[in-house]
Amino acid sequence: MIDREQLVTNDNHRPYAAAANVVGVIERIRRINLPEAIDPEFLDVARITGASRGRVLDALRFLGLIHPNGEPTDALEAIAAATDEEWRELLAARIRDAYSADLSRIDPAQDTQATIISQFRRYQPRSQSERMVMLFLGLCRAAGMPVLEAPRQRAMRANGSPGRQVGGRQVRLRGSTGTTHTKRSAELGADSGDSLVFDLTQLDLIEDEDEYQKAWDAIGQARRIIGRARRAASRPASEADASGEAD
């Protein structure tokens, strides 16, 4: 039996790590031998960096998957050893236990994100309420639990500025070897009617909103520059010559 008092000392708290990071760590643990401790060194190998490490550890503690010292609990050991069919139900059991107070008030299968966010505003810090809900819903989906609305993802608006979008976009990207891969990405429509596809896997690791804004601004600038280059390259030679003569 997991001692919830040892694992979670503040009931006014809910974790707000990126769901992709938390689920990614769990999936990595299932692919390799379970380490003696889930600590910053292990997360570094798992490519969880910066402030994301503390948030991931916080989420794993809240779910009852690691002890305060990082040692795996029996629940994480069971998930690591479970079959592909079993581990999601084990994760769902941890979610139902960790979020039991919330699940007594909300139903992710029927309630909208706005309703759930409103309920999560009771937790500190309130500035992270939306991220708390994104993690909660992301974990539910990963565990196969029904969710009415997909977790909100960062997305690019048509004008190139950062925004929010419900759900993610799955696109097929072709690598240099000719192998097709599926990646989480944003498709940016260029003015020429073509599109540019940017992989957002690394952008999701940016926790600081100012830094995230800078990254989006850089992508938007690249979109505009490449769009102009495409339009220039697609103009007929005669039109380009005429433009040159007019100059």
SESELUM-521389 format. One line per field, with one value per residue (C-alpha): x, z, y; residue number from 1. Coordinates in steps of 0.25 Angstrom, whole numbers, plus 5000, padded with zeros to 4 digits. Each point is the difference from the previous one (the first is absolute). Layout:
BEGIN
xx	(X, ...)
zz	(Z, ...)
yy	(Y, ...)
n	(NUM, ...)
END
This chain:
BEGIN
xx	(5000, 5006, 5001, 4993, 5004, 5015, 4999, 4991, 5001, 4992, 4986, 4999, 5010, 4999, 5012, 5001, 5011, 4998, 4992, 5009, 5012, 4994, 4994, 5013, 5008, 4990, 5001, 5016, 4999, 4992, 5010, 5013, 5003, 4994, 5010, 5003, 4995, 4993, 5009, 5005, 5011, 4990, 4991, 5013, 5002, 4985, 5002, 4992, 5007, 5000, 4988, 4992, 5008, 4994, 4986, 5001, 5005, 4989, 4990, 5005, 5000, 4986, 4996, 5006, 5010, 5013, 5003, 5005, 5014, 4997, 5000, 4989, 4988, 4993, 4990, 5011, 5007, 4987, 4998, 5014, 4998, 4986, 4996, 4996, 4985, 5002, 5008, 4990, 4990, 5010, 5003, 4985, 4999, 5011, 4993, 4987, 5007, 5009, 4988, 4989, 4996, 4999, 4993, 4989, 4997, 5003, 4998, 5011, 4991, 4988, 5006, 5006, 5014, 4995, 4992, 5012, 5009, 4990, 5000, 5016, 5001, 4999, 5014, 5013, 5006, 4988, 5008, 5003, 4985, 4999, 5013, 4995, 4988, 5008, 5008, 4988, 4993, 5013, 5002, 4985, 5002, 5013, 4993, 4989, 4990, 4989, 5002, 4989, 5010, 5014, 5011, 5003, 5013, 5008, 4997, 5004, 4989, 4998, 5008, 5012, 4998, 4999, 4987, 4992, 4993, 4992, 5006, 5013, 5003, 5006, 5008, 5009, 5014, 5010, 5014, 5013, 5000, 4987, 4994, 4986, 4999, 4988, 5003, 4992, 5002, 4993, 4997, 5002, 4993, 5009, 4994, 5004, 4990, 5011, 5002, 5012, 5001, 5007, 5003, 4995, 5006, 5011, 4991, 4991, 5012, 5000, 4993, 5003, 4989, 5010, 5009, 4989, 4995, 5014, 5000, 4987, 5004, 5012, 4992, 4990, 5011, 5006, 4987, 4998, 5015, 4998, 4986, 5006, 5011, 4990, 4992, 5013, 5004, 4987, 4998, 5003, 5013, 4993, 4993, 5013, 5007, 4988, 5001, 5015, 4998, 4989, 5010)
zz	(5000, 4996, 5011, 4994, 5012, 4997, 4985, 5000, 5011, 4995, 4995, 4995, 4989, 4987, 4990, 4987, 4992, 4985, 4999, 4988, 5009, 5011, 4991, 4993, 5012, 5004, 4986, 5001, 5013, 4993, 4989, 5009, 5014, 5011, 5007, 5015, 5000, 4991, 5002, 4992, 4994, 4995, 4994, 4993, 4993, 4997, 4994, 5010, 5003, 5008, 5008, 4993, 5009, 5013, 4994, 4995, 5014, 5007, 4990, 5003, 5015, 4999, 4992, 5011, 4990, 5007, 5015, 5005, 4998, 4985, 5003, 4992, 5007, 4998, 4991, 4990, 5001, 4996, 4988, 4996, 5000, 4994, 4986, 4990, 5003, 5015, 5003, 4995, 5010, 5011, 4997, 4999, 5015, 5004, 4994, 5007, 5013, 4999, 4994, 5008, 5006, 4987, 4993, 5011, 4994, 4986, 4989, 4988, 4991, 5001, 5006, 4991, 5002, 5005, 5011, 5004, 5000, 5009, 5010, 5000, 5003, 5015, 4999, 5001, 4992, 4993, 4988, 4996, 5001, 4985, 5000, 5012, 4991, 4988, 5008, 5006, 4987, 4993, 5010, 4999, 4985, 5001, 5010, 4990, 5009, 4992, 4999, 4994, 4995, 4996, 5008, 4994, 4993, 4995, 4986, 4989, 4996, 4985, 5003, 5006, 5014, 5011, 5005, 5006, 4993, 5005, 4996, 4992, 4986, 4995, 4987, 4991, 4999, 4990, 5005, 4992, 4999, 4994, 5012, 5005, 5014, 5008, 5009, 5007, 4992, 4995, 4986, 4996, 4987, 4991, 4992, 4988, 5003, 5004, 5014, 5010, 5010, 5013, 5010, 5014, 5008, 5006, 5001, 5010, 5009, 5002, 5013, 5001, 4992, 4996, 4994, 4994, 4994, 4994, 4993, 4994, 4995, 4994, 4993, 4995, 4994, 4993, 4994, 4995, 4994, 4994, 4994, 4993, 4995, 4994, 4994, 4993, 4995, 4995, 4991, 4985, 4995, 4991, 5011, 5008, 4989, 4998, 5015, 4998, 4989, 5007, 5011)
yy	(5000, 5014, 5010, 5012, 5009, 4997, 5002, 5013, 5009, 5012, 4997, 5014, 4996, 4993, 4997, 5008, 4993, 4997, 4988, 4995, 5001, 4992, 4989, 5000, 4997, 4989, 4994, 5001, 4992, 4989, 4999, 4999, 4994, 5008, 5008, 5000, 5015, 5009, 5013, 5011, 4992, 4990, 5011, 5006, 4987, 5000, 5014, 5007, 5013, 5013, 5003, 4989, 4990, 5005, 5000, 4986, 4995, 5007, 4994, 4986, 5002, 5005, 4988, 4991, 4994, 5004, 5003, 5014, 4995, 4995, 4985, 4993, 4996, 4987, 5006, 5005, 4986, 4994, 5010, 4997, 4985, 5000, 4996, 5010, 4997, 5001, 5012, 5011, 4994, 5001, 5014, 5003, 4994, 5010, 5012, 4996, 4999, 5013, 5008, 4994, 5013, 5006, 4988, 5002, 5013, 4999, 4990, 5001, 4992, 5010, 5013, 5011, 5005, 5013, 4993, 4992, 5012, 5007, 4989, 4999, 5015, 4996, 4995, 5008, 5007, 5004, 5006, 4985, 4995, 4998, 4992, 4992, 4996, 4997, 4990, 4994, 4998, 4996, 4989, 4996, 4998, 4993, 4990, 4998, 5007, 5007, 5015, 5010, 5010, 4997, 5007, 5014, 5001, 5012, 5003, 5010, 5010, 5003, 5014, 4992, 5005, 4989, 4996, 4988, 4989, 4988, 4987, 4997, 4998, 4988, 5001, 4992, 5005, 4994, 5000, 5000, 4985, 4999, 4994, 5005, 5005, 5004, 5013, 5010, 5013, 5013, 5002, 5015, 5004, 5009, 5011, 4993, 4989, 4990, 4997, 4998, 4989, 5003, 4989, 5005, 4988, 5009, 5012, 4993, 4999, 5015, 5003, 5015, 5008, 5011, 4990, 4993, 5013, 5003, 4986, 5002, 5014, 4994, 4989, 5011, 5008, 4988, 4997, 5014, 5000, 4986, 5004, 5012, 4992, 4989, 5011, 5006, 4986, 4997, 5012, 4998, 5005, 5010, 5006, 5001, 5006, 5010, 5003, 5003, 5009, 5008, 5002)
n	(1, 2, 3, 4, 5, 6, 7, 8, 9, 10, 11, 12, 13, 14, 15, 16, 17, 18, 19, 20, 21, 22, 23, 24, 25, 26, 27, 28, 29, 30, 31, 32, 33, 34, 35, 36, 37, 38, 39, 40, 41, 42, 43, 44, 45, 46, 47, 48, 49, 50, 51, 52, 53, 54, 55, 56, 57, 58, 59, 60, 61, 62, 63, 64, 65, 66, 67, 68, 69, 70, 71, 72, 73, 74, 75, 76, 77, 78, 79, 80, 81, 82, 83, 84, 85, 86, 87, 88, 89, 90, 91, 92, 93, 94, 95, 96, 97, 98, 99, 100, 101, 102, 103, 104, 105, 106, 107, 108, 109, 110, 111, 112, 113, 114, 115, 116, 117, 118, 119, 120, 121, 122, 123, 124, 125, 126, 127, 128, 129, 130, 131, 132, 133, 134, 135, 136, 137, 138, 139, 140, 141, 142, 143, 144, 145, 146, 147, 148, 149, 150, 151, 152, 153, 154, 155, 156, 157, 158, 159, 160, 161, 162, 163, 164, 165, 166, 167, 168, 169, 170, 171, 172, 173, 174, 175, 176, 177, 178, 179, 180, 181, 182, 183, 184, 185, 186, 187, 188, 189, 190, 191, 192, 193, 194, 195, 196, 197, 198, 199, 200, 201, 202, 203, 204, 205, 206, 207, 208, 209, 210, 211, 212, 213, 214, 215, 216, 217, 218, 219, 220, 221, 222, 223, 224, 225, 226, 227, 228, 229, 230, 231, 232, 233, 234, 235, 236, 237, 238, 239, 240, 241, 242, 243, 244, 245, 246, 247)
END
